[in-house]
Amino acid sequence: YATAAAISGQFPAGVPVVYLATGRGFPDALSAASAAVADGGPLLITEPNRIPTVIADELVRLDPARVVLVGG
């Protein structure tokens, strides 16, 4: 989770979109990564039932206009 947040740190605050996918398996995140970048935002990974603090902090910093949830 910290690695995803660190990579996301390359994006400025006020991004148009952030994609969120589970960090428990790679297919959802893998398929969403190119869509996230094409839409001008990062992909962050999260737990299925909670958002890790490092990810929540990054979401606050990014202040996205939209959040897209990917997968089940």
N, C-alpha and C positions, 0 to 999 in steps of 0.2 A: 504494500500500500504506500509506503514511504517513497519507493522508487517511482510509482505512478504520479504521486504528488510532485516529486522533484522534476520529473519530465514536464509536467503540466506547468511548472513554474516558468517555462520559457514563453508562455502565453501571457499577454498583458491582461490586466483587470478589464472587465467590461466586455468579455467575449460574447459573441452572438449565441453560442451553444456549448453545452458540455454533454457528452455522452457518458452514461453510467452503465457498467456491466459487472457481472459477478467476478470476483477474483478466485472463485473456487474451481473454475474450469476455463479453458482458453477459447472454445469455439465462439461464444458470444462476443468476447472482446476482440478476437482476431477479425471477425467479420465487420465489426463496428469501427475499427481504427481508421480505415480509409474514409468512411463516411464522415467521421468526426472532423478529420483534417480538411476534407473537401468543404465542409460547412463552416470552417474557420475556428474550430475549437478543439479542445483536448478530449481524450478518453480517460476516464478515471474508473478504477475498479473498487468494488465495495463488497461487503458481506451480504448474503441474501436477506438477513433480517435486521441488520444494523449498519450504520455508516461509521467506519473507523474515524477517530478524532482527526488524524492527519488528512483524511479525505474531506471531512466536514470543514476543516479550516481552509482547505484549498478551494472548496466551493464558495465559501464566504469571500475569499480574496478575489476569485475570478468574477463574481457577481454576474453570472450568465443571464442573458435575456430568456433562455429556454434550456430545459434539461430534458434529454431523451433517455428513457430507460430502455435498455436492450436486453432481450431474452426473457426467460422465465424466471 
